[in-house]
Amino acid sequence: MKHRHKVGIVGGNGWLGSAIGLAMLEAGVIEPRDLCVSSRSGLAPSFADWPDVEAISDNAVLAQRSDVIVLSVRPQQFPDIGIDAGGKLVVSVMAGVAMKTLQTRCGSDRVVRAMPNAAAEIRRSYSPWCASAAVTDSDKTFVQAMFEASGTADEVPDEAAIDYLTALSGSGPAFPALLAAAMLEHARRNGLGEAVARRAVAAVVTDAAQLMRAASFSPEDMVKTFIDYRGTTAAGLQAMLDHGFKEAVGAGLGAATEKAAAMAASEAG
């Protein structure tokens, strides 16, 4: 379903901004002529198939021409953006920038904070988002369509949920990559060749994980089933649990959540 909104993406030539823009175009959420991205050097090669997309060098001009302004820059770059949204819908995908800060600096009460992850590039991102009180039902419909174009999305009730999900799902492939790296290191130490080791680890971390996409899948039930079977998988699972696997994961998520909340508090202050 196409929406007649003029969307401007600040940082639209970057990997996440371009992924969001391209996903909307591919899904038909907006027309190419209704998308503009900020750039001083023209469109990125990723937009080569969409010549009607406009590149604008001045962020202030982009904001003036847009109905929806997407902020897709690094948080430390945000203070230098200098846009006046003039009450328009502002959608931020920046980690750790509080809604109050966005409203004050952008000049709009209609603000959405969202946290896609790197899988947006392959249209498999999970993108939770929360909205300020001034965001309309029509705004929310568009935001949901925007993020569903690059995967799945949920509206969550508040910024605390966004800070937590910045840690849990916003980290994208980083946490599975850590597991994969540990498995690869162990496989190499046990004499497997590089090609075989990488294929074996990929089969665990990416291929077997596709089971989780089934609606009936329960990770707790799968773990219990294998432990109850008391085979080789049970031995591996129990050893991981005994060595503090759950505690390590919890510590990582806790640390990442605290960092996200601290960034938001610092920006708001």
PAZAPA-4460 file (N, C-alpha, C; in steps of 0.05 Angstrom, whole numbers, plus 32768, in hexadecimal, padded with zeros to 4 digits):
% residues 269
    n_x    n_y    n_z   ca_x   ca_y   ca_z    c_x    c_y    c_z   seq   type   mol
   8011   7FE8   8000   8000   8000   8000   8011   8019   8000     1      M     A
   800E   802A   7FEC   801E   8042   7FEA   8012   8058   7FFB     2      K     A
   8024   8068   8007   801D   807F   8017   8027   8098   800A     3      H     A
   8017   80AC   8007   8020   80C5   7FFA   802C   80D7   800F     4      R     A
   8043   80CF   8018   8054   80E0   8029   806E   80E6   801B     5      H     A
   8078   80FD   801E   8093   8104   8015   80A6   80FD   802C     6      K     A
   80B7   80EA   8029   80C9   80E0   803E   80E5   80EA   8039     7      V     A
   80F1   80F7   804C   810D   80FF   804B   811D   80F0   805F     8      G     A
   8133   80E3   8056   8144   80D4   8068   815F   80E2   806B     9      I     A
   8163   80EC   8084   817D   80F8   808A   8190   80E1   8090    10      V     A
   81A5   80DF   8080   81B6   80C7   8082   81AD   80B1   806F    11      G     A
   819D   80B9   805B   8191   80A6   8049   81A4   8097   8036    12      G     A
   81BD   80A0   8034   81D1   8092   8025   81E1   807E   8036    13      N     A
   81DC   807F   8050   81EA   806C   8062   81DD   8050   8060    14      G     A
   81EA   803C   806D   81E0   8021   8069   81C3   801D   8074    15      W     A
   81BD   8028   808C   81A2   8025   8097   818E   8037   8089    16      L     A
   8195   8050   8085   8183   8062   8078   817B   8059   805C    17      G     A
   818F   8050   804D   8189   8046   8032   817A   802C   8033    18      S     A
   817F   801B   8046   8170   8002   8049   8152   8008   804E    19      A     A
   814D   801B   805F   8131   8022   8065   8124   802E   804C    20      I     A
   8132   8040   803F   8127   804D   8027   8122   8039   8011    21      G     A
   8135   8028   800B   8132   8014   7FF6   811C   8000   7FFC    22      L     A
   811A   7FF8   8016   8105   7FE5   801D   80E9   7FF1   8018    23      A     A
   80E6   800B   801F   80CC   8018   801A   80C6   8019   7FFC    24      M     A
   80DA   801E   7FEC   80D6   801F   7FCF   80CF   8004   7FC4    25      L     A
   80DE   7FF0   7FCC   80D9   7FD4   7FC2   80BE   7FCA   7FCB    26      E     A
   80B5   7FD1   7FE3   809B   7FC8   7FED   8084   7FD9   7FE3    27      A     A
   808A   7FEF   7FD5   8076   8000   7FCA   8068   8011   7FDF    28      G     A
   8076   8016   7FF6   806A   8027   800B   8069   8044   8001    29      V     A
   807D   804D   7FF3   807D   8068   7FE7   8087   8066   7FCB    30      I     A
   8082   807B   7FBC   808C   807E   7FA0   80A8   8089   7FA1    31      E     A
   80B9   8082   7F8D   80D4   808D   7F8C   80D5   80AB   7F8D    32      P     A
   80C2   80B8   7F80   80C2   80D6   7F7F   80BB   80E2   7F9A    33      R     A
   80B2   80D1   7FAD   80AB   80DB   7FC7   80C1   80D6   7FDC    34      D     A
   80D8   80CD   7FD3   80EE   80C8   7FE5   8106   80DA   7FDF    35      L     A
   8111   80E7   7FF3   8129   80F7   7FF0   813D   80EF   8006    36      C     A
   8156   80F0   8000   816B   80E9   8013   817F   80FF   8014    37      V     A
   818B   8103   802C   819F   8118   802E   81BA   810E   8023    38      S     A
   81C6   811D   8013   81E0   8115   8007   81ED   812D   7FFA    39      S     A
   8207   8130   7FFE   8216   8146   7FF0   8223   813C   7FD7    40      R     A
   8220   8122   7FD1   822E   8116   7FBA   821B   8106   7FA9    41      S     A
   8201   810C   7FA9   81EE   80FD   7F99   81E5   80E3   7FA6    42      G     A
   81D6   80D4   7F98   81CB   80BB   7FA3   81E0   80A5   7FA4    43      L     A
   81DE   8095   7FB9   81F0   807E   7FBC   81EA   806A   7FA6    44      A     A
   81FD   8059   7F9E   81F9   8045   7F89   81E1   8033   7F8F    45      P     A
   81DA   802F   7FA9   81C4   801D   7FB0   81A9   8027   7FA4    46      S     A
   81A8   8041   7F9E   818F   804D   7F93   8190   804E   7F74    47      F     A
   81A2   8040   7F68   81A6   8042   7F4B   818D   803B   7F3C    48      A     A
   817D   8028   7F46   8164   8020   7F38   814D   8032   7F3E    49      D     A
   8151   8047   7F4D   813B   8059   7F55   8143   8076   7F4F    50      W     A
   8146   807D   7F35   8150   8098   7F2D   813E   80AF   7F36    51      P     A
   8124   80A9   7F3D   8112   80BF   7F45   8116   80C7   7F62    52      D     A
   8126   80B8   7F71   812C   80C0   7F8C   813E   80D9   7F8B    53      V     A
   8138   80EB   7F9D   8147   8105   7F9C   815C   8106   7FB2    54      E     A
   8174   8110   7FAB   8189   8115   7FBE   818A   8133   7FC4    55      A     A
   8189   813A   7FDE   8189   8156   7FE6   81A1   815A   7FF8    56      I     A
   81B1   816E   7FF3   81CA   8173   8002   81C5   8181   801C    57      S     A
   81AF   8190   801E   81AA   81A0   8036   8194   8193   8047    58      D     A
   819A   818B   8060   8187   817E   8071   816E   8190   8077    59      N     A
   8173   81AA   8079   815D   81BC   807E   8149   81BC   8067    60      A     A
   8154   81BB   804E   8143   81BA   8037   8134   819F   8036    61      V     A
   8142   818A   803C   8135   816F   803D   811D   8170   8050    62      L     A
   8121   817B   8068   810C   817D   807C   80F4   818D   8072    63      A     A
   80F9   81A3   8064   80E4   81B4   8059   80D3   81A5   8045    64      Q     A
   80E0   8194   8034   80D2   8187   801E   80C5   816D   8027    65      R     A
   80C9   8164   803F   80C0   814A   8048   80A8   814C   805A    66      S     A
   8096   8137   8059   8081   8134   806D   808A   8123   8084    67      D     A
   809C   8110   807E   80A7   80FE   8092   80C5   8100   8091    68      V     A
   80D2   8105   80A8   80EF   8108   80A9   80FA   80F1   80B9    69      I     A
   810B   80E1   80AC   8118   80CA   80B9   8134   80D2   80C0    70      V     A
   813C   80CF   80D9   8157   80D5   80E2   8167   80BC   80E4    71      L     A
   8179   80B8   80D2   8189   809F   80D1   81A7   80A6   80D0    72      S     A
   81B0   80B3   80E6   81CC   80BA   80E8   81D6   80B0   8103    73      V     A
   81F0   80B1   8107   81FA   80A9   8121   81F2   80BD   8137    74      R     A
   81EC   80B4   814F   81E3   80C6   8164   81F5   80DE   8168    75      P     A
   820F   80DA   8166   8222   80F0   816A   8221   8105   8153    76      Q     A
   8215   80FD   813D   8212   8110   8127   81F9   8121   8129    77      Q     A
   81E6   8118   8139   81CC   8125   813B   81CD   8142   8143    78      F     A
   81DE   814B   8156   81DE   8167   815D   81E5   817A   8146    79      P     A
   81F3   816F   8132   81FB   8180   811C   81E7   8180   8104    80      D     A
   81D1   8171   8107   81BF   816E   80F1   81B0   8188   80EB    81      I     A
   81A5   8194   8100   8199   81AF   80FD   8181   81B0   80EB    82      G     A
   816C   81A1   80F1   8154   81A2   80E0   813D   81AD   80F1    83      I     A
   8129   81B9   80E4   8111   81C2   80F0   80FA   81B3   80E3    84      D     A
   80EF   819F   80F2   80DA   818E   80E6   80BF   819D   80E5    85      A     A
   80BC   81B2   80F4   80A4   81C2   80F1   808A   81B2   80F7    86      G     A
   808B   81A1   810B   8073   8191   8112   806F   8179   8101    87      G     A
   8081   8172   80EF   807D   815B   80DE   8085   8141   80EE    88      K     A
   807F   812A   80E2   8085   8111   80EE   80A4   810C   80EC    89      L     A
   80B0   8107   8102   80CD   8101   8103   80D1   80E4   810D    90      V     A
   80DF   80D4   80FE   80E5   80B9   8105   8103   80B6   8109    91      V     A
   810B   80AF   8122   8127   80AC   8128   812E   808E   812A    92      S     A
   8144   8086   811C   814E   806B   8120   816A   806D   812D    93      V     A
   816F   8083   813C   8188   8086   814A   8186   807A   8166    94      M     A
   819A   806B   816E   819A   805F   8188   81A0   8074   819D    95      A     A
   8191   8073   81B3   8198   8083   81CA   8192   80A1   81C8    96      G     A
   8181   80A9   81B6   8179   80C5   81B5   815C   80C7   81BE    97      V     A
   8157   80D4   81D5   813D   80D4   81E1   8128   80E3   81D1    98      A     A
   810F   80DB   81D5   80F9   80E8   81C7   80F8   8106   81CD    99      M     A
   80FC   810D   81E7   80FB   8129   81EF   8110   8139   81E0   100      K     A
   8128   812D   81DD   813D   813A   81CE   8136   813E   81B1   101      T     A
   812A   812A   81A5   8122   812B   8189   810D   8141   8185   102      L     A
   80FA   8142   8198   80E4   8156   8195   80F0   8173   8198   103      Q     A
   8102   8176   81AB   810D   8191   81AF   811E   819A   8198   104      T     A
   812F   8189   818E   8143   8191   817A   8136   8191   815E   105      R     A
   8121   8182   8159   8115   8181   813F   80FD   8193   813C   106      C     A
   80F2   819D   8152   80DB   81AE   8150   80C2   81A0   8149   107      G     A
   80BE   8188   8153   80A5   817A   814E   809E   8168   8166   108      S     A
   8084   8167   816C   807B   8154   8181   8074   8139   8176   109      D     A
   8073   8137   815B   806C   811D   814E   8086   810E   8148   110      R     A
   808E   80FE   815C   80A8   80F0   815B   80A5   80D2   8160   111      V     A
   80B2   80C3   8150   80B4   80A6   8153   80D1   809E   8157   112      V     A
   80D6   808E   816C   80F0   8081   816F   80EE   8064   8167   113      R     A
   8101   805B   8155   8100   8040   814C   811C   8034   814D   114      A     A
   811E   801A   814D   8138   800D   814F   8139   7FF5   813C   115      M     A
   813D   7FFA   8122   8142   7FE4   810F   815E   7FD7   8115   116      P     A
   8164   7FC2   8108   817F   7FB7   810A   818B   7FB2   80EE   117      N     A
   81A3   7FA8   80EE   81B2   7FA5   80D5   81A4   7F93   80C1   118      A     A
   8192   7F82   80CA   8184   7F70   80B7   8171   7F7F   80A5   119      A     A
   816D   7F99   80AA   815D   7FA9   8097   8168   7FA7   807B   120      A     A
   8182   7FA4   8079   818F   7FA2   805E   8185   7F8A   804E   121      E     A
   817D   7F75   805C   8172   7F5D   804E   8154   7F5A   8053   122      I     A
   8147   7F70   805D   812B   7F71   8062   8122   7F5D   8077   123      R     A
   8133   7F59   808B   812C   7F47   80A1   8130   7F54   80BC   124      R     A
   812E   7F6E   80BD   8132   7F7C   80D7   8119   7F79   80E8   125      S     A
   811D   7F7A   8102   8107   7F7E   8115   810A   7F9A   811F   126      Y     A
   80F4   7FAA   811C   80F6   7FC7   8122   80E0   7FCF   8135   127      S     A
   80E6   7FCF   814F   80D3   7FDA   8163   80D3   7FF8   8162   128      P     A
   80BC   8004   8168   80BB   8021   8167   80A6   802B   817C   129      W     A
   80AB   8043   8186   8097   8050   8198   8092   806C   818F   130      C     A
   807B   8076   8195   8072   8090   818B   806B   80A3   81A1   131      A     A
   806F   80BD   819C   8067   80D1   81AF   8048   80D4   81AD   132      S     A
   803D   80E2   81C1   8020   80E5   81C3   8014   80F4   81AB   133      A     A
   8024   8105   819E   8019   8115   8188   8019   8105   816D   134      A     A
   8025   80EE   816D   8025   80DE   8154   8009   80D3   814E   135      V     A
   7FFF   80D8   8136   7FE4   80D0   812F   7FE2   80B3   8127   136      T     A
   7FC9   80A9   8126   7FC5   808E   811D   7FCF   808A   8100   137      D     A
   7FCB   809F   80EF   7FD4   809E   80D4   7FF3   809C   80D3   138      S     A
   8000   80AC   80E4   801D   80AB   80E7   8026   808E   80ED   139      D     A
   8019   8083   8101   8020   8068   810A   801D   8053   80F4   140      K     A
   8008   8056   80E5   8004   8043   80CE   801B   8045   80BB   141      T     A
   8024   805D   80B5   803A   8061   80A3   8054   8056   80AE   142      F     A
   8059   805B   80C8   8072   8052   80D5   8073   8033   80D4   143      V     A
   805C   8027   80DA   805C   8009   80DA   8062   7FFF   80BE   144      Q     A
   8056   800B   80AA   805B   8002   808E   8078   8007   8087   145      A     A
   8083   801D   808F   809F   8023   808A   80B2   800D   8094   146      M     A
   80AE   8005   80AD   80C0   7FF1   80B8   80B9   7FD5   80B0   147      F     A
   80A0   7FCF   80AB   8099   7FB4   80A1   80A5   7FAF   8085   148      E     A
   80AB   7FC5   8076   80B8   7FC1   805C   80D3   7FB5   805E   149      A     A
   80E1   7FB9   8075   80FB   7FAD   8079   80FC   7F97   808D   150      S     A
   80E4   7F8B   8093   80E3   7F74   80A5   80C9   7F73   80B4   151      G     A
   80CB   7F73   80CF   80B4   7F73   80E0   80B7   7F8B   80F4   152      T     A
   80A1   7F93   80FF   80A1   7FAB   8111   808B   7FA9   8125   153      A     A
   8090   7FB5   813D   807C   7FB7   8152   807D   7FD2   815E   154      D     A
   8065   7FDD   8164   8064   7FF5   8175   8067   7FEC   8192   155      E     A
   8078   7FF8   81A1   807C   7FF2   81BD   8073   800A   81CE   156      V     A
   806D   8007   81E8   8060   801C   81F7   8070   8034   81FE   157      P     A
   808B   8031   8201   809A   8048   820C   80B7   8046   8204   158      D     A
   80C6   805A   820C   80E3   805C   8205   80F3   8047   8215   159      E     A
   80EA   8040   822D   80F9   802B   823C   80FA   8011   822B   160      A     A
   80E4   800B   821E   80E3   7FF3   820D   80F6   7FF6   81F6   161      A     A
   80F8   800E   81EA   810A   8013   81D4   8127   8010   81DE   162      I     A
   812E   801B   81F5   8149   8018   81FF   8150   7FFB   8203   163      D     A
   813D   7FEB   820E   8142   7FCE   8212   8145   7FC0   81F7   164      Y     A
   8134   7FC6   81E4   8135   7FB9   81CB   814C   7FC2   81BA   165      L     A
   8157   7FDA   81C0   8170   7FE2   81B3   8186   7FCE   81BA   166      T     A
   8185   7FC3   81D2   8198   7FAF   81DA   8191   7F94   81CF   167      A     A
   8177   7F8C   81D1   8170   7F71   81CA   816F   7F6C   81AC   168      L     A
   8160   7F7C   819D   815E   7F77   8180   816C   7F8B   816F   169      S     A
   8171   7FA3   817A   817F   7FB7   816A   819C   7FB0   8164   170      G     A
   81A7   7F9E   8174   81C3   7F96   8170   81C5   7F84   8157   171      S     A
   81AF   7F7C   814C   81AE   7F6E   8133   81BF   7F55   8133   172      G     A
   81D2   7F52   8120   81E1   7F39   811E   81F8   7F37   8132   173      P     A
   81FD   7F4B   8142   8215   7F4B   8153   8215   7F35   8167   174      A     A
   81FE   7F30   8175   81FE   7F1A   8189   8200   7EFF   817C   175      F     A
   81F1   7EF8   8167   81F6   7EDF   815A   8212   7EDD   814E   176      P     A
   821E   7EF3   8146   8239   7EF3   813B   824D   7EEB   8151   177      A     A
   8248   7EF4   816A   8259   7EED   8180   8258   7ECF   8185   178      L     A
   8240   7EC4   8184   823D   7EA7   8187   824B   7E98   8170   179      L     A
   8248   7EA2   8158   8255   7E96   8141   8273   7E97   8143   180      A     A
   827D   7EAE   814C   829A   7EB1   814F   82A5   7E9D   8164   181      A     A
   8297   7E9A   817A   82A0   7E87   818F   829F   7E6A   8184   182      A     A
   828B   7E63   8175   8289   7E48   8169   82A0   7E44   8155   183      M     A
   82A5   7E58   8144   82BA   7E56   8131   82D5   7E52   813E   184      L     A
   82DA   7E61   8153   82F4   7E5E   8161   82F7   7E42   816C   185      E     A
   82E1   7E37   8178   82E2   7E1C   8183   82E6   7E08   816D   186      H     A
   82D9   7E0B   8156   82DB   7DF8   8140   82F8   7DF8   8135   187      A     A
   8304   7E10   8133   831F   7E11   8129   8332   7E03   813C   188      R     A
   832E   7E07   8157   833F   7DFA   816A   833D   7DDC   8169   189      R     A
   8326   7DD3   8160   8322   7DB6   815E   8328   7DAB   8142   190      N     A
   8336   7DBA   8132   8342   7DB0   8119   8331   7DB2   8101   191      G     A
   8319   7DBE   8102   8309   7DC0   80E9   8315   7DD4   80D6   192      L     A
   8314   7DCE   80BC   831C   7DE1   80A8   830A   7DFA   80A8   193      G     A
   8314   7E10   809E   8305   7E29   80A0   82EB   7E27   8091   194      E     A
   82EB   7E1C   8079   82D2   7E1B   8069   82BD   7E0A   8077   195      A     A
   82C5   7DF3   8081   82B2   7DE1   808E   82A8   7DEE   80A8   196      V     A
   82BA   7DFA   80B7   82B2   7E07   80D0   829E   7E1D   80CB   197      A     A
   82A3   7E2E   80B7   8290   7E44   80B1   8275   7E3A   80A8   198      R     A
   8275   7E25   8098   825B   7E1A   808F   824C   7E0E   80A6   199      R     A
   825A   7E00   80B8   824D   7DF3   80CF   8242   7E08   80E1   200      A     A
   8251   7E1D   80E7   8247   7E32   80F9   822F   7E41   80EC   201      V     A
   8231   7E47   80D2   821B   7E54   80C5   8201   7E43   80C6   202      A     A
   8205   7E28   80C4   81EE   7E16   80C6   81E0   7E18   80E1   203      A     A
   81F0   7E1D   80F6   81E5   7E20   8111   81D8   7E3B   8115   204      V     A
   81E8   7E50   810F   81E0   7E6B   8117   81CB   7E77   8104   205      V     A
   81CC   7E70   80EB   81B8   7E7C   80D8   81A3   7E68   80CE   206      T     A
   81AC   7E51   80C5   8199   7E3E   80B9   8187   7E31   80CE   207      D     A
   8192   7E25   80E2   8182   7E18   80F7   8170   7E2D   8105   208      A     A
   817A   7E45   8108   816B   7E5A   8116   8151   7E61   8107   209      A     A
   814E   7E59   80EE   8136   7E5F   80DF   811E   7E50   80EB   210      Q     A
   8123   7E3B   80FB   810E   7E2D   8109   80FE   7E40   811B   211      L     A
   810C   7E55   8125   80FF   7E68   8137   80EA   7E79   812A   212      M     A
   80E9   7E79   8110   80D5   7E89   8102   80BA   7E7B   8101   213      R     A
   80B8   7E62   8108   809F   7E54   8109   808E   7E5F   8121   214      A     A
   8075   7E64   811C   8064   7E6F   8131   8062   7E5E   814A   215      A     A
   8065   7E44   8146   8062   7E31   815D   807D   7E2D   816C   216      S     A
   8092   7E39   8162   80AD   7E33   816E   80AF   7E3F   818A   217      F     A
   80BA   7E2F   819C   80BF   7E38   81B8   80DC   7E32   81BE   218      S     A
   80ED   7E46   81C2   8109   7E40   81C8   810C   7E31   81E3   219      P     A
   80FB   7E38   81F6   80FD   7E2A   8210   80F6   7E0D   820D   220      E     A
   80E1   7E07   81FD   80DA   7DEB   81F9   80EF   7DDB   81EB   221      D     A
   80FC   7DE8   81D7   8111   7DDA   81C9   8129   7DD3   81DB   222      M     A
   8131   7DE7   81EB   8147   7DE2   81FE   8140   7DCB   8211   223      V     A
   8128   7DCC   821C   811F   7DB7   822F   811F   7D9C   8222   224      K     A
   8114   7D9B   8209   8113   7D82   81FB   812E   7D75   81F8   225      T     A
   8142   7D85   81F0   815D   7D7A   81EB   816A   7D73   8206   226      F     A
   8166   7D83   821A   8172   7D7C   8234   8166   7D62   823F   227      I     A
   814B   7D5F   823C   813E   7D47   8246   8147   7D2E   8236   228      D     A
   814F   7D32   821D   8158   7D1B   820D   8173   7D10   8216   229      Y     A
   8182   7D21   8223   819C   7D19   8230   81B1   7D0F   821C   230      R     A
   81B1   7D1B   8204   81C5   7D13   81F1   81DC   7D27   81EF   231      G     A
   81E9   7D28   81D8   8200   7D3A   81D5   81F8   7D57   81D7   232      T     A
   81E1   7D5E   81CB   81D8   7D7A   81CC   81D2   7D82   81E9   233      T     A
   81C6   7D6F   81F9   81C1   7D75   8215   81DA   7D7A   8224   234      A     A
   81EF   7D6B   821E   8209   7D6F   822C   8214   7D8A   8225   235      A     A
   8212   7D93   820C   821C   7DAD   8204   820C   7DC3   8211   236      G     A
   81F1   7DC1   8210   81E0   7DD5   821C   81E5   7DD8   823A   237      L     A
   81E7   7DC1   8248   81EA   7DC3   8265   8205   7DCF   826C   238      Q     A
   821A   7DC9   825D   8234   7DD5   8262   8234   7DF3   825E   239      A     A
   8226   7DFC   824A   8224   7E19   8245   8215   7E26   825C   240      M     A
   81FF   7E1A   8265   81EF   7E25   827B   8200   7E25   8295   241      L     A
   820F   7E10   8299   821F   7E0E   82B2   8235   7E22   82B2   242      D     A
   823E   7E2B   829A   8254   7E3F   8298   8249   7E5C   8296   243      H     A
   822F   7E5F   829D   8224   7E7A   829F   821A   7E86   8285   244      G     A
   8210   7E75   8273   8207   7E80   8259   81F1   7E95   825D   245      F     A
   81DC   7E8E   826C   81C6   7EA0   8270   81CF   7EBA   827E   246      K     A
   81E1   7EB7   8291   81EB   7ECF   82A0   81FB   7EE1   828D   247      E     A
   820B   7ED5   827B   821B   7EE5   8268   8209   7EF4   8255   248      A     A
   81F4   7EE6   824B   81E2   7EF3   8239   81D3   7F0A   8247   249      V     A
   81CA   7F04   8260   81BC   7F19   826F   81CE   7F31   8275   250      G     A
   81E7   7F2B   827B   81FA   7F41   8281   81FE   7F52   8268   251      A     A
   8200   7F45   8250   8203   7F54   8238   81EB   7F66   8231   252      G     A
   81D3   7F5A   8233   81BB   7F6A   822E   81B8   7F80   8242   253      L     A
   81BE   7F7B   825B   81BC   7F90   826F   81CF   7FA7   826A   254      G     A
   81E8   7FA0   8263   81FC   7FB5   825D   81F3   7FC6   8245   255      A     A
   81EA   7FB9   8230   81E2   7FC7   8218   81C9   7FD9   821E   256      A     A
   81B6   7FCF   822E   819F   7FDF   8236   81A7   7FF7   8245   257      T     A
   81B9   7FF4   8259   81C2   800A   8269   81D0   801F   8258   258      E     A
   81E0   8016   8244   81ED   8029   8232   81D9   8039   8222   259      K     A
   81C4   802B   8217   81B0   8039   8208   81A1   804E   8219   260      A     A
   819A   8046   8231   818C   8059   8243   819E   8070   824B   261      A     A
   81B7   806B   824F   81CA   8080   8257   81CE   8094   8240   262      A     A
   81CF   8089   8227   81D2   809B   8210   81BA   80AD   820E   263      M     A
   81A2   80A2   8212   818A   80B2   8210   8189   80C7   8226   264      A     A
   8191   80BF   823E   8191   80D2   8255   81A5   80E9   8250   265      A     A
   81BC   80E2   8245   81D1   80F6   823F   81C8   810A   822A   266      S     A
   81BA   8100   8215   81B1   8111   8200   819A   8123   820A   267      E     A
   8189   8118   821B   8173   8127   8226   817D   813D   8238   268      A     A
   8193   8138   8246   819E   814C   8259   81AD   8162   824A   269      G     A
***
